[in-house]
């Protein structure tokens, strides 16, 4: 699929079937706290918060939980999170961007650095790989039962303002401009579609292949460790593992 490797497709399926939903929302909640502190608690004027609410809803987070976080971080709060992004290289030079939301930058930096070192990669300077990616809205719909009308889905998405569309193996990916993510997500939901994810993502412009089985295994382990870290919000990479 355009923009995502098979690893990401598997991740979406896994999150839907056995998802650590509480953990997913904990991470989104931290991002919402940062967005509220920067732009206020009103999603109608805070585009970042609006996108995170769409991301939470696509992850089946109840509205009550979303509203609770907004209330909690709308006033004075002792916990302050900051967003820090890290860039580096996985095995054989795969480009990796790690987005974090943390209340302890030393802990987070140490953990992220150790994951890269342990699994054959290394951290780089900010900007070392981000030029290989483009910020896009990405909506994923998983049709496990193969019941969706693909033509109708594509038509609905494009009419709502999507810029690109692709589908493979029952997984449909809809690309939007970042500012159009909320509108397209709402249109698809209103049309009866269940979104597996909806978020602003870093989509690679170029991809890297791994030929060594050892490098592939280490890359998988690096991604697993990063995704499992409570301080890590998102991980983006340009590994294309489709042979």
C-alpha positions in Angstrom: 0.0 0.0 0.0 1.1 3.5 -0.6 2.7 5.1 2.4 2.7 2.1 4.7 4.5 -1.2 4.8 3.1 -4.6 5.7 4.3 -4.0 9.3 1.9 -1.1 9.7 -0.9 -3.1 8.2 -0.3 -5.9 10.7 -0.1 -3.4 13.5 -3.5 -2.0 12.6 -5.1 -5.4 12.7 -3.4 -6.3 16.0 -4.6 -3.1 17.6 -8.1 -3.8 16.5 -8.2 -7.4 17.7 -6.2 -7.5 20.9 -5.5 -3.8 21.4 -4.2 -2.5 24.6 -6.9 0.1 24.4 -6.1 1.7 27.8 -2.5 2.1 26.7 -3.4 3.5 23.4 -5.6 6.2 25.0 -2.9 7.0 27.6 -0.6 7.9 24.8 -3.3 9.9 23.0 -4.2 11.6 26.3 -0.6 12.9 26.7 -0.8 14.3 23.1 -4.1 16.0 23.9 -2.6 17.6 27.0 0.1 19.1 25.0 -2.3 20.3 22.3 -4.6 21.9 25.0 -1.8 23.7 26.6 -0.6 25.1 23.3 -4.0 25.9 21.6 -6.7 25.7 24.2 -9.5 23.2 24.9 -11.9 24.1 22.1 -11.4 21.7 19.1 -13.3 24.1 16.8 -10.3 26.5 17.0 -7.6 24.0 17.9 -6.9 21.9 14.9 -4.3 19.8 16.6 -6.8 18.9 19.3 -9.5 18.2 16.7 -7.2 15.7 14.9 -6.3 14.0 18.2 -10.0 13.6 19.0 -10.5 12.0 15.6 -7.5 9.7 16.4 -9.0 8.7 19.7 -12.5 8.0 18.3 -10.9 5.9 15.6 -9.3 3.9 18.4 -12.7 3.4 20.0 -12.0 5.6 22.9 -15.3 6.5 24.6 -16.5 10.2 24.4 -16.6 10.4 28.2 -12.9 9.6 28.4 -12.1 12.2 25.7 -14.1 14.8 27.5 -12.5 13.9 30.9 -9.0 14.6 29.5 -10.1 17.9 28.0 -11.5 19.0 31.4 -8.5 17.7 33.3 -6.0 19.7 31.2 -8.1 22.8 30.6 -7.2 24.2 34.0 -4.2 24.1 36.3 -2.4 20.8 36.3 0.7 19.7 38.0 1.7 17.3 35.2 3.2 19.0 32.2 4.1 17.0 29.1 6.3 18.1 26.2 6.5 16.8 22.7 10.0 15.7 21.6 10.8 14.1 18.3 13.9 11.9 17.7 15.3 10.9 14.3 17.7 8.1 13.5 18.5 5.0 11.6 17.5 1.5 12.0 19.5 -1.5 10.7 21.0 -0.9 7.3 20.1 2.7 7.3 16.3 2.5 7.5 15.0 6.0 8.4 13.1 6.3 11.7 11.2 9.2 13.3 10.1 8.7 16.9 7.5 11.1 18.3 7.2 11.3 22.1 5.1 13.0 24.7 6.9 13.0 28.1 7.2 14.5 31.5 10.8 13.4 31.8 13.0 14.1 28.8 16.1 12.4 30.3 14.2 9.1 30.8 12.7 9.2 27.4 15.9 10.1 25.6 17.8 7.4 27.4 15.2 4.7 26.6 15.0 5.7 22.9 18.7 5.8 22.5 19.1 2.3 24.1 16.5 0.8 21.7 18.4 2.1 18.7 21.7 0.9 20.0 20.5 -2.6 21.0 18.9 -3.4 17.7 21.5 -2.2 15.2 20.6 1.4 14.7 21.7 4.8 16.0 20.1 8.2 16.8 21.0 11.1 14.6 20.5 14.8 14.6 17.1 16.4 14.1 16.5 16.8 10.4 18.7 13.8 9.4 15.8 11.8 8.0 12.7 14.0 8.3 13.3 15.3 4.7 12.4 11.8 3.5 8.9 12.1 4.9 5.8 14.2 4.2 3.1 15.1 6.7 -0.3 13.7 5.6 -3.6 12.7 7.1 -3.9 8.9 7.0 -7.1 7.0 7.6 -7.1 3.2 7.7 -10.2 1.0 7.4 -9.9 -2.8 7.9 -12.4 -5.0 6.1 -11.7 -8.3 7.8 -14.9 -9.9 6.4 -14.4 -8.5 2.8 -17.9 -7.0 2.8 -17.1 -3.4 1.8 -17.9 -2.1 -1.6 -14.5 -0.7 -2.6 -15.7 1.6 -5.3 -18.3 3.2 -3.0 -15.7 3.7 -0.3 -13.3 5.3 -2.7 -16.0 7.6 -4.1 -17.1 8.6 -0.6 -13.5 9.4 0.5 -12.6 11.4 -2.6 -15.9 13.4 -2.5 -15.1 14.2 1.1 -11.8 15.7 0.1 -9.3 12.8 0.2 -6.3 13.2 -2.0 -5.3 9.5 -2.5 -6.8 6.1 -1.9 -5.4 2.5 -2.0 -6.5 -0.9 -0.9 -4.9 -4.3 -0.5 -5.8 -7.5 1.4 -8.9 -5.9 3.0 -7.0 -2.9 4.3 -7.9 0.5 2.8 -5.8 3.5 3.2 -7.1 7.0 2.6 -4.6 9.9 2.3 -5.6 13.5 3.0 -3.9 16.9 3.5 -3.4 17.3 7.2 -6.0 20.1 7.5 -8.6 17.8 5.8 -8.2 14.8 8.1 -11.1 15.7 10.4 -13.6 16.5 7.7 -12.8 13.3 5.7 -12.9 11.2 8.9 -16.3 12.6 9.9 -17.7 12.1 6.4 -16.6 8.4 6.4 -18.0 7.8 9.8 -21.3 9.5 8.9 -21.4 7.2 5.8 -21.3 4.2 8.2 -17.7 3.2 7.9 -15.7 2.1 11.0 -12.2 3.6 11.1 -9.3 1.6 12.4 -7.2 4.7 12.7 -7.3 8.3 11.7 -4.3 10.5 12.3 -1.8 12.9 11.0 1.2 10.8 10.0 4.7 11.1 8.4 4.4 9.3 5.1 7.8 8.3 3.5 8.6 9.6 0.0 11.2 6.8 -0.5 11.5 3.3 0.9 14.3 1.1 2.1 14.6 -2.7 1.6 16.3 -5.0 4.0 17.9 -8.1 2.5 19.3 -9.7 5.6 17.0 -11.8 7.8 19.0 -10.6 10.8 18.4 -7.0 9.9 14.7 -7.7 9.4 14.4 -9.3 12.8 16.3 -6.5 14.5 14.1 -3.9 12.7 10.9 -5.6 13.9 12.3 -5.7 17.5 13.3 -2.0 17.4 9.8 -1.1 16.3 8.2 -3.3 18.9 10.2 -1.8 21.7 9.6 1.8 20.5 5.8 1.2 20.1 5.6 -0.4 23.6 7.3 2.5 25.4 4.7 4.6 27.3 6.4 7.9 26.3 6.4 7.1 22.6 3.3 8.5 20.7 4.1 7.4 17.2 6.9 5.8 15.2 7.4 6.4 11.5 9.8 4.6 9.2 10.5 3.9 5.6 11.1 0.2 5.7 9.3 -1.7 2.9 9.2 -5.3 4.0 7.2 -6.5 1.1 9.3 -9.0 -1.0 
